[in-house]
Amino acid sequence: MKIAIVGTGYVGLVSAACFAELGHDVIGVDIDAAKVKMLQEGKSPIYEPGLEELLKSGLKTGRLTFTTNLLEALPHVKIVFSAVATPTGEDFKADLRAVFIVAETVAKHIDHDIVFVNKSTVPVGTGKQCEELIQKILKDRGVELHVPVVSNPEFLREGMAVSDTMMPDRIVIGINDMNGAKELMEELYRPITRVGKPVLFMSRESSEIVKYASNAFLATKISFINMLTPLCEITGANIRDVAKGMGLDNRIGPKFLHAGIGYGGSCFPKDVKALLATGKDYGVPMPIIEATHNVNQLQRKNFIDRVLKSLPKKSHVSIWGLSFKPKTDDMREAPSIDVIEALDKAGHTVTAYDPVATEKAKPLLPTSTQYADSPLAASKDADALLVLTEWDAFRGADLGDVKKVMKGDLLFDGRNVYEPEEVKEAGLTYVGIGV
Ligand SMILES: NC(=O)c1ccc[n+]([C@@H]2O[C@H](COP(=O)([O-])OP(=O)(O)OC[C@H]3O[C@@H](n4cnc5c(N)ncnc54)[C@H](O)[C@@H]3O)[C@@H](O)[C@H]2O)c1
């Protein structure tokens, strides 16, 4: 089946490469000419395990192509996906301008029936708005075409995006107009559903809400455990034991109960805010989501305050980890940005190391920030070491060697990666979260 995917970022590119791998003919469209050039050359503009191999294989088979011109993608296409970004706009609302531009362009130029699919995360009611926009333009053009708008939210996790796309926990599809769209979506996903992965059909509104509800729920789990960290610190409890004790209860589960410096990234912060804005629009209070957001802000602030209070004047600080989480180079809303800005403002100097995110981080960090090419090099002569991303490589680091190259002995474990005892044995002073 020929499909077009508009927006070749973390979601669009992974979806395009996976659908091509599964036998569909996919054309990826992006307004970023530099990105499209890289893609045409088989180079992935983002770090995502397994993605470049799929990209190269898709180009080789000819089933995966890229263009900057959406109009080139429309002939004979059966499904057009919008996978453009929907960042936080005014008053916490999702900025939907890119989605509407894509819908408008498609409506102005399409000459046959297609299904328009919102894979971008969009607030409830956006599918209806897209459909009305498309219908109005078609009417103005005087053409009678069937272009239903379907919601198909994406649940992939960065760092695991390829396997999440190939083997998702579930596929959610929201359709209000059953006239052919359901069969087409079933055909599209058949290579995945055939191996037993469930597809849930529901109304477009339910599907749009599922996406925000899922992300807000996961963010709430993180904020819940983070909320308990000061209580553990004051009372001498250990949040890791608390989380373990809770998580082994099947009704609760261990995932998303890791205390740390709060969630970041391109999804949780913006989706939590957008759900709050949607609640406000409809006059529906969202007190739990509000608390989730507030706890997250506070958690980051408390960590920064604690670091600043402990550091001697004009300290040299080593940072391990810049990306918002391991296995990605995504820097959107990464805690490292706030932490390094605060250190810089307070007159400290920073040397940072990240396995893959350094180049993406540079434009977002103070110009005074230095970069090293290994964790040990970043720690040389440091008064303090801050671990901000739980990359696997940091877990196994020889902290004795780290201590030898450092000037000071402070280790702030922003992700609770280490056992306090092993840090102490290495001669370092351990500061964890909720420990
Ligand atoms: N990143 C994730 O982990 C993730 C997971 C699930 C859902 N989502 C949702 O998926 C959507 C996309 O997220 P992302 O992280 O891939 O964003 P992204 O910023 O990585 O990619 C968006 C791409 O769209 C392109 N673009 C913008 N306007 C365009 C236009 N008019 N025509 C063509 N291309 C255009 C940009 O150049 C960019 O390459 C968002 O709504 C996001 O909330 C993201």
The ligand as an SDF file (V2000), in Angstrom:
LIG
                    3D

 44 48  0  0  0  0  0  0  0  0999 V2000
    8.9730   11.7580   20.2340 N   0  0  0  0  0  0  0  0  0  0  0  0
    8.2330   10.8410   20.8470 C   0  0  0  0  0  0  0  0  0  0  0  0
    8.7290   10.0310   21.6360 O   0  0  0  0  0  0  0  0  0  0  0  0
    6.7610   10.7610   20.5670 C   0  0  0  0  0  0  0  0  0  0  0  0
    6.0460    9.6240   20.9790 C   0  0  0  0  0  0  0  0  0  0  0  0
    4.6840    9.5600   20.7260 C   0  0  0  0  0  0  0  0  0  0  0  0
    4.0500   10.6080   20.0830 C   0  0  0  0  0  0  0  0  0  0  0  0
    4.7670   11.7120   19.7070 N   0  0  0  0  0  0  0  0  0  0  0  0
    4.0440   12.7790   19.0130 C   0  0  0  0  0  0  0  0  0  0  0  0
    4.3570   12.7050   17.6250 O   0  0  0  0  0  0  0  0  0  0  0  0
    4.4120   14.0050   17.0350 C   0  0  0  0  0  0  0  0  0  0  0  0
    5.7700   14.2200   16.4000 C   0  0  0  0  0  0  0  0  0  0  0  0
    6.7590   14.1730   17.4080 O   0  0  0  0  0  0  0  0  0  0  0  0
    8.3040   14.0480   17.0810 P   0  0  0  0  0  0  0  0  0  0  0  0
    9.0120   13.8420   18.3640 O   0  0  0  0  0  0  0  0  0  0  0  0
    8.4970   13.0640   15.9680 O   0  0  0  0  0  0  0  0  0  0  0  0
    8.6070   15.5250   16.5230 O   0  0  0  0  0  0  0  0  0  0  0  0
    9.8790   16.0310   15.7260 P   0  0  0  0  0  0  0  0  0  0  0  0
   10.0120   17.4700   16.0440 O   0  0  0  0  0  0  0  0  0  0  0  0
   11.0370   15.1090   15.9570 O   0  0  0  0  0  0  0  0  0  0  0  0
    9.4630   15.8530   14.1970 O   0  0  0  0  0  0  0  0  0  0  0  0
    8.5330   16.6440   13.5650 C   0  0  0  0  0  0  0  0  0  0  0  0
    8.9780   16.8180   12.1140 C   0  0  0  0  0  0  0  0  0  0  0  0
    7.9400   17.4880   11.4110 O   0  0  0  0  0  0  0  0  0  0  0  0
    8.5320   18.3650   10.4660 C   0  0  0  0  0  0  0  0  0  0  0  0
    7.5290   19.3450   10.0700 N   0  0  0  0  0  0  0  0  0  0  0  0
    7.0220   20.3840   10.7590 C   0  0  0  0  0  0  0  0  0  0  0  0
    6.0910   21.0220   10.0280 N   0  0  0  0  0  0  0  0  0  0  0  0
    5.9880   20.3620    8.8560 C   0  0  0  0  0  0  0  0  0  0  0  0
    5.1940   20.5350    7.6930 C   0  0  0  0  0  0  0  0  0  0  0  0
    4.2930   21.5160    7.5890 N   0  0  0  0  0  0  0  0  0  0  0  0
    5.3530   19.6800    6.6790 N   0  0  0  0  0  0  0  0  0  0  0  0
    6.2810   18.6830    6.7580 C   0  0  0  0  0  0  0  0  0  0  0  0
    7.0640   18.4760    7.8250 N   0  0  0  0  0  0  0  0  0  0  0  0
    6.9100   19.2990    8.8700 C   0  0  0  0  0  0  0  0  0  0  0  0
    9.7350   18.9190   11.2190 C   0  0  0  0  0  0  0  0  0  0  0  0
   10.6990   19.4650   10.3430 O   0  0  0  0  0  0  0  0  0  0  0  0
   10.2280   17.6750   11.9600 C   0  0  0  0  0  0  0  0  0  0  0  0
   11.1790   16.9620   11.2050 O   0  0  0  0  0  0  0  0  0  0  0  0
    4.1130   14.9800   18.1760 C   0  0  0  0  0  0  0  0  0  0  0  0
    2.7550   15.2790   18.1680 O   0  0  0  0  0  0  0  0  0  0  0  0
    4.4740   14.1750   19.4210 C   0  0  0  0  0  0  0  0  0  0  0  0
    3.7600   14.5910   20.5570 O   0  0  0  0  0  0  0  0  0  0  0  0
    6.0970   11.8070   19.9250 C   0  0  0  0  0  0  0  0  0  0  0  0
  1  2  1  0
  2  3  2  0
  2  4  1  0
  4  5  1  0
  4 44  2  0
  5  6  2  0
  6  7  1  0
  7  8  2  0
  8  9  1  0
  8 44  1  0
  9 10  1  0
  9 42  1  0
 10 11  1  0
 11 12  1  0
 11 40  1  0
 12 13  1  0
 13 14  1  0
 14 15  2  0
 14 16  1  0
 14 17  1  0
 17 18  1  0
 18 19  2  0
 18 20  1  0
 18 21  1  0
 21 22  1  0
 22 23  1  0
 23 24  1  0
 23 38  1  0
 24 25  1  0
 25 26  1  0
 25 36  1  0
 26 27  1  0
 26 35  1  0
 27 28  2  0
 28 29  1  0
 29 30  1  0
 29 35  2  0
 30 31  1  0
 30 32  2  0
 32 33  1  0
 33 34  2  0
 34 35  1  0
 36 37  1  0
 36 38  1  0
 38 39  1  0
 40 41  1  0
 40 42  1  0
 42 43  1  0
M  CHG  2   8   1  16  -1
M  END
$$$$
